[in-house]
Amino acid sequence: MVYYRPGSEGSWHSVHVPSKDKRFKLTSLESGTKYQVYLTAYSESGVSDPSDTLTLLTEGKAMAPSIVSALGDTPYFLKLHFIIPVAASIVIIVIVIVVAWVWVKKAQFRDEREAARVSLYAEAYYTLPHKGTTYFPPPGQQVVTAGAGGPAGDDAYDVPWDLPVARPKM
């Protein structure tokens, strides 16, 4: 058996080498990395003592560390039981933000529409008919007649004095 590990710490990995093979090539090693290697032999008599540990350096430049190692050790933040709840939380936050934005826009539109309706209502309410028709002032409104400091004669009923509305053109 051949035992190896990258660096000087970590778990040992083993590879079975058939007894008939005089040479063996370790594959899937990273370039430019130090490995520790030792051998043991198995026979009918049992297992031999381990050989001396050798420190070897693979050829080539060291690669940038990958997120998922060749040994299959996946970091915690890449495991599904971590990714799925985080992704779901982000989606929920985005949905809440979009819904809140739509609600605010609807409220603004509703307020603008109500202001326009009130403005049209006020204009229609205070626009008075032409002369010669009967005018009934709103409740609580005092009508000023001629001789009491107001307009003369027919002009008394054109427009209430306290409202800034233009008189209709004749």
C-alpha positions as CSV (number, residue, x, y, z in Angstrom):
1,M,0.0,0.0,0.0
2,V,1.1,3.5,-0.7
3,Y,0.0,6.2,1.7
4,Y,0.3,9.9,0.8
5,R,-0.9,13.3,1.9
6,P,-0.4,16.9,0.8
7,G,1.8,19.0,3.1
8,S,2.7,17.8,6.5
9,E,-0.7,17.7,8.1
10,G,-4.1,16.3,7.2
11,S,-5.4,12.8,6.6
12,W,-3.5,10.1,4.8
13,H,-4.9,8.7,1.5
14,S,-4.1,5.1,0.5
15,V,-3.7,3.4,-2.8
16,H,-3.4,-0.4,-3.3
17,V,-0.4,-1.4,-5.5
18,P,-0.5,-4.9,-6.9
19,S,2.5,-7.0,-5.9
20,K,3.5,-7.8,-9.5
21,D,4.0,-4.0,-10.3
22,K,7.5,-2.7,-9.9
23,R,6.5,0.9,-10.6
24,F,3.4,2.9,-9.6
25,K,2.3,6.4,-10.6
26,L,0.2,8.5,-8.3
27,T,-2.3,10.5,-10.3
28,S,-4.5,13.5,-9.4
29,L,-1.7,15.3,-7.5
30,E,-1.5,19.1,-7.6
31,S,1.4,20.8,-9.4
32,G,4.1,22.5,-7.3
33,T,2.8,20.8,-4.0
34,K,4.8,19.0,-1.4
35,Y,3.6,15.5,-0.5
36,Q,4.5,13.0,2.2
37,V,4.6,9.4,1.1
38,Y,5.3,6.1,2.9
39,L,4.8,2.4,2.0
40,T,3.7,-0.8,3.8
41,A,3.6,-4.3,2.5
42,Y,1.0,-7.0,3.1
43,S,1.6,-10.7,3.0
44,E,0.4,-14.0,4.6
45,S,2.5,-13.1,7.6
46,G,0.7,-9.8,8.1
47,V,1.5,-6.1,7.6
48,S,5.1,-4.8,7.5
49,D,6.2,-1.8,9.4
50,P,5.9,1.5,7.5
51,S,8.8,2.7,5.5
52,D,10.5,6.0,6.2
53,T,8.4,9.0,5.2
54,L,9.6,10.8,2.1
55,T,8.8,14.4,1.2
56,L,8.3,14.9,-2.5
57,L,7.6,18.0,-4.6
58,T,5.5,17.7,-7.7
59,E,6.6,19.4,-10.9
60,G,5.1,22.7,-12.2
61,K,3.9,25.8,-10.6
62,A,1.5,25.7,-7.7
63,M,-2.0,26.2,-8.7
64,A,-4.3,28.7,-7.0
65,P,-6.2,26.9,-4.2
66,S,-9.5,25.7,-5.5
67,I,-12.7,25.9,-3.5
68,V,-13.3,22.2,-3.8
69,S,-10.2,20.1,-3.2
70,A,-9.3,17.1,-5.2
71,L,-10.0,15.1,-2.1
72,G,-13.7,16.0,-2.2
73,D,-13.7,18.2,0.9
74,T,-16.3,20.8,0.1
75,P,-16.3,24.0,2.3
76,Y,-19.3,24.5,4.5
77,F,-20.6,27.5,2.5
78,L,-20.8,25.5,-0.7
79,K,-22.9,22.7,0.8
80,L,-26.6,22.5,-0.2
81,H,-27.9,22.7,3.4
82,F,-26.3,26.1,3.6
83,I,-26.8,27.4,0.1
84,I,-30.6,26.7,-0.2
85,P,-31.7,28.6,2.9
86,V,-29.4,31.6,2.0
87,A,-30.7,31.7,-1.6
88,A,-34.3,31.4,-0.4
89,S,-33.8,34.2,2.1
90,I,-32.3,36.5,-0.6
91,V,-35.2,35.7,-3.0
92,I,-37.8,36.6,-0.2
93,I,-36.0,39.8,0.6
94,V,-36.0,40.8,-3.1
95,I,-39.8,40.0,-3.4
96,V,-40.6,42.0,-0.2
97,I,-38.7,45.0,-1.6
98,V,-40.4,44.8,-5.0
99,V,-43.9,44.5,-3.4
100,A,-43.2,47.4,-1.0
101,W,-42.0,49.5,-4.0
102,V,-45.2,48.7,-6.0
103,W,-47.4,49.4,-2.9
104,V,-45.7,52.9,-2.5
105,K,-46.2,53.7,-6.2
106,K,-49.8,52.7,-6.0
107,A,-50.4,54.8,-2.9
108,Q,-48.7,57.8,-4.6
109,F,-50.8,57.3,-7.7
110,R,-54.0,57.0,-5.6
111,D,-53.1,60.2,-3.7
112,E,-52.4,62.1,-6.9
113,R,-55.7,60.9,-8.4
114,E,-57.6,61.9,-5.3
115,A,-56.0,65.3,-5.3
116,A,-57.0,65.8,-8.9
117,R,-60.5,64.6,-8.2
118,V,-60.9,67.0,-5.2
119,S,-59.5,69.8,-7.4
120,L,-62.0,69.1,-10.1
121,Y,-64.8,68.8,-7.5
122,A,-63.9,72.1,-5.9
123,E,-63.7,73.9,-9.3
124,A,-67.1,72.4,-10.3
125,Y,-68.6,73.3,-6.9
126,Y,-67.6,76.9,-6.9
127,T,-68.2,77.6,-10.6
128,L,-71.6,79.3,-10.5
129,P,-74.3,79.5,-13.1
130,H,-74.8,82.6,-15.3
131,K,-76.9,85.5,-14.2
132,G,-80.6,85.1,-14.0
133,T,-80.5,81.7,-12.2
134,T,-81.0,81.1,-8.5
135,Y,-77.9,80.5,-6.4
136,F,-78.0,78.6,-3.2
137,P,-74.8,79.1,-1.2
138,P,-73.2,76.2,0.6
139,P,-74.3,75.7,4.2
140,G,-72.6,78.1,6.6
141,Q,-71.7,80.6,3.8
142,Q,-72.9,84.1,4.1
143,V,-74.0,85.9,1.0
144,V,-73.1,89.5,0.7
145,T,-75.7,91.7,-0.9
146,A,-75.6,95.2,-2.4
147,G,-75.2,98.0,0.1
148,A,-73.5,95.9,2.7
149,G,-70.0,96.6,1.4
150,G,-70.3,94.1,-1.5
151,P,-71.0,94.4,-5.2
152,A,-74.0,96.1,-6.6
153,G,-77.2,94.4,-7.7
154,D,-76.8,91.3,-9.9
155,D,-73.1,90.8,-9.1
156,A,-73.9,89.8,-5.5
157,Y,-74.7,86.2,-6.6
158,D,-71.9,85.6,-9.1
159,V,-69.1,84.3,-6.8
160,P,-68.8,83.9,-3.1
161,W,-66.4,86.6,-1.9
162,D,-64.0,84.5,0.0
163,L,-63.1,82.1,-2.9
164,P,-60.4,83.0,-5.4
165,V,-62.3,81.7,-8.5
166,A,-62.5,83.7,-11.7
167,R,-65.9,84.9,-12.8
168,P,-67.4,83.3,-15.9
169,K,-67.0,85.3,-19.1
170,M,-70.2,86.5,-20.7
